[in-house]
């Protein structure tokens, strides 16, 4: 889930029996970012600390989200989350759960 300078943990996911919701904690250091993500369902993220930039790759629009802010990603929208200057702590994910996120992790 993380491309560079960070870590992601699945807090709630299909591997524990959760199929209607997933929740991940994404910790990104300055300059860190996720891989490009895309789900057939919507995703919601909350910024716990720092700032994050959510990049809508369809229309090349970037949204700055600060501590306490949330972002809703529409279904089938390719996006990426990047850390602000002080890094970011983000929690969220697609709902219902997107099992494709975990396929690469399970095979490693």
C-alpha positions in Angstrom: 0.0 0.0 0.0 2.9 2.4 0.7 5.3 3.1 -2.2 8.0 5.1 -0.3 8.9 6.4 3.2 6.1 4.9 5.3 4.2 2.0 6.6 0.6 0.8 6.5 -1.2 -1.6 8.8 -4.6 -3.3 8.2 -6.6 -2.6 11.4 -9.9 -4.0 10.1 -9.9 -6.2 7.0 -11.3 -9.4 5.4 -8.6 -11.6 6.9 -10.3 -11.0 10.3 -13.8 -11.6 8.9 -14.7 -8.0 8.1 -16.2 -7.7 4.6 -18.3 -4.6 4.8 -15.6 -2.2 6.0 -11.8 -2.0 6.0 -9.7 0.4 8.0 -5.9 1.0 7.6 -3.4 3.1 9.4 -1.0 4.8 7.0 2.0 6.4 8.5 4.0 8.5 6.0 7.2 10.4 6.7 7.9 13.7 4.8 8.2 12.7 1.1 6.3 9.5 1.6 3.4 8.3 -0.4 1.1 5.4 -1.2 1.0 3.4 -4.4 -1.7 4.4 -6.8 -5.0 3.0 -5.4 -8.3 2.4 -7.1 -11.4 0.6 -5.8 -14.8 -0.3 -7.3 -16.3 1.2 -4.1 -15.8 4.5 -2.3 -13.0 5.1 0.3 -12.9 7.4 3.2 -9.8 8.7 5.1 -9.3 10.8 8.2 -6.0 12.6 8.9 -5.0 11.9 12.5 -1.9 14.0 12.5 0.1 16.2 10.1 -1.1 17.0 6.6 -1.8 14.8 3.6 -2.3 15.5 -0.1 -4.8 13.3 -1.8 -4.2 13.3 -5.6 -7.1 12.5 -7.9 -5.2 10.9 -10.8 -8.2 11.0 -13.1 -8.3 14.8 -13.3 -4.9 15.7 -11.8 -6.4 17.6 -8.9 -4.7 17.6 -5.5 -6.6 18.1 -2.2 -4.7 19.3 0.9 -6.2 17.7 4.1 -5.0 18.8 7.5 -5.3 17.2 11.0 -8.9 16.5 11.7 -9.9 16.6 8.1 -11.5 13.8 6.0 -11.6 13.0 2.4 -14.1 10.8 0.4 -12.8 9.1 -2.7 -15.5 8.2 -5.3 -15.7 4.7 -6.7 -13.3 3.8 -9.5 -11.2 6.9 -8.9 -7.5 6.3 -9.1 -5.8 8.2 -6.2 -2.6 8.5 -4.2 -2.0 9.9 -0.7 1.2 11.8 0.0 2.6 13.2 3.2 2.9 16.9 3.9 6.1 18.6 5.1 5.8 17.2 8.6 4.6 13.8 7.5 1.1 12.4 8.1 -0.9 9.8 10.0 -4.0 8.7 8.1 -6.7 6.1 8.9 -9.3 4.8 6.6 -9.9 2.7 3.5 -12.6 1.4 1.1 -16.0 0.3 2.1 -17.0 -2.4 1.6 -13.5 -4.0 1.9 -11.5 -4.3 -1.4 -9.8 -7.8 -1.2 -7.4 -6.8 -4.0 -5.4 -4.6 -1.6 -4.2 -7.7 0.3 -3.3 -10.0 -2.6 0.3 -8.8 -3.0 0.8 -8.8 0.8 -0.4 -12.4 1.1 2.0 -13.7 -1.6 5.1 -12.1 -0.1 
